[in-house]
Amino acid sequence: MTKSSEPWPWNYEGKYSVDAAFSLSKAGVLAITFRYITGAAFTRKSMTAPLGKIRDVFYDYYLGFEFNQNWVTVYQTLHGSNKLKEIKTDYLFHIGVLFNDGENQQERLKKQ
């Protein structure tokens, strides 16, 4: 996975970068924080999820983990703030773009 990429998922424009690298707590909670940059502004987004609850690893255009229920907690900064606030829970933990080769890369990964 690259440290930064363009573009990030469907709901952001611009570039993103890893703001705080993956971490795994003693309790088994996986966390990562991204920074989305659009022009001179940026938004930080963080996701946490219990590693032991991962149901599947997927790769379409993004690498991610799938859970059988909403185990992923998503945090985001609000406009003009640096404080992360919980905005939702989800069953998908999108990590990022592995390569810029889309479905061709996915097919190669399936063959390995």
N, C-alpha and C positions, 0 to 999 in steps of 0.2 A: 504494500500500500504506500502511496506517496504521502509526504508530509503536507502537501497542499495540492489543490486540484481546482479545476474549473470545468463545468459548473458543478455545484452540489445539488442535492435533490430538488425535485420539481417545484418546491415552494420558496426557493431562494435564488436570487440572481447574484452574479459576481463570483468571487473566489472564496474558498474556505481554506482554513489551515487548522491543524491540531494545536489547540491552545494549551491543553494539559494532557499529556500522554496517557495511554491506558494505564489504569491502576487496578489492582485487585486487593481488596481489604482482607483482613484476617477472617472476617465473617463470610468471605466468598462473594462479595459484591464487586462487579465489574463497573468501572466508570471511565468516561472520556469526556473532554470538553473541546468543542470546536469554536472557531471564530469565523463568522461570515462577513466578508468585506464587500461593501458596495459603495464605490466612490470613496468619500472621506469618512463614511459612517461604518460602524460594525455592530454586530449582534453576537453575543456568546450564547451557546446552547450546550447543555450538558445532559448526559443520559447515564442512568445507573440501572443495574439489573443483577439479580442473583445468578451467578454462573451455573450453579447446579440445576437451574430451572430451564436451561436451553433445551428446546425440543429438536431444532434443526438449524443447520447452517445453510444459507442460500446465497446464490450469486446470480443476479440478473444483470442490471447495470451497476449495482451496488453490492458490496459484500455486507452480509448482515446475519443476525441471529433471530430465529423465530421462537416464540414461547407459546405454550398452550393457553395462556391467559395474559391479562395485562400486568406483567411483572416489571415492565420497563417504566421507570419514572423519568419524565422529560422536564428539564428546567430551562428557562430562557431569561435573558435580561430584557427588561422593558426599555422602551425608548428613553435615552438619556440617563440610564442607570447601569451600574456595574454589578448590581446584586442579582444573583440568579433566583428566580421564583419558579415553583412548580407550576407547570401549565397543563400537563395531562399525564395519563398513563397509557401505555400501548403494549401490543404484543410483538412488535418488531423493533429491533435494535439495529438501525442502519449505521454501518461503520464508515463507509466511503467507497469511492471509486478505486478499484485496484489498478486498472489500466484503461487506456482510452480506446480499447478495441471492442467494447460492447459484447454482443452475442458471439462473435468469433472467439473471444477469450473464454467465454463460458463453455463453448463446445470443446475447446482444448483442455480445460480443467476437468470436464466430465470424462474425457478419454484417459486421463492419468490415473 
